[in-house]
């Protein structure tokens, strides 16, 4: 597993904190809803890096584009240093939601 940078952790947080799907592990969210960065270029670079690492899948282009956080990306996020992560991300709750979705 390739370690995440602080910016990549922030990119993953944008996906899981999106208002369009609670607990976005293996679920699509609108790309625009996942951007927590003030500069679009920073967001684009971070997402591109996460895609290259195999942690996020990106679909379509433009305003209809979506992102999916893959299980490998979530595992890498959980393994990242605590100082890279936002305490608003409830890892245990997101794990619980993921398990429930996989069981249904």
N, C-alpha and C positions, 0 to 999 in steps of 0.2 A: 504494500500500500504506500502510495506517495503522500508525504506529509502536505498539509494545507498551509498556506500563508494566512496571515491575519485578514487580508482582503478577500481571499477565497472563502474563509469562514463567514465573512460578512455577506458574500454572495449567496451562500447556502442559507444563511439566516433570512435573507430576503425571500427565498422560495418558501421556506417553512412558515414564515410569518405572513405570507400573502393572505389577504382577506378573501381570496377566491377558493381556497380549499384548506380547511383545517388539517394539519398534519399531511404535508404534501410529499411524503416519501412515496415514490413510484406513482405519483399522480401529476397530471398536467395543471400548471397555473399559467395565467397570462403573463408574458414576459414583462410588460409594463407594470404589473402589480408587484413584481419581485425586486424592483430597483430601489435599493436603499442608499444609493450613491448620489451625490450632488452633481456629478459629471457623467453624462451618458457614455463617454469614451472609457471611463474607468469601469463602469458596469459591463460594457461590451467586452473589454479586455479580460475581466475577471471571469465572466461566463465562458468566453473562448478558452481560457486556461482550464476551467473545470470540465469542459467538453473534451479537450485534448487528453486530460487525465482519466477520462471515462467515468466521471462522477456525476455528470449532468448530461441529459439529452436535450437538444434544442430542435424545435419543429417550426417549419414555415419561416417567413420573413415579414418584416413590417409590423403593422398594428395587430395582426392576427397571430403573431408568433407565440409559442408556448414553451415552457421549460418543464422538465421532469427531473427531480432529484432521484438518482438511483441509489440502491441499497449500499453500494460501495462508497458513494459520496457521503451518505449518512454515517457509515462506519468511520470514515476518515474524519468527519466533523467531530464525532464523539471521542476520537483518539487525539484530537488537537489540544494544545495547551489551554488551560482554563483562561488565561489572560487574553486569548484570541477570541473568546466567545462572549456573546451578550447574555447576561443572566436572565433576560426575558424569555429565552428559548428553554422551554420545559422539556428536557430530553426524555425524562421518564414518561411524561404524558404523550409525547409524540411516538415513542416506542409502543405504548399501550394502544394508541389509535392504529398504528401500523399492523400490529398483531391482530386486532379485531377485524380490520379490513381483509387481511389475508385469510382469516378463518371463515369469512362470509362468502 
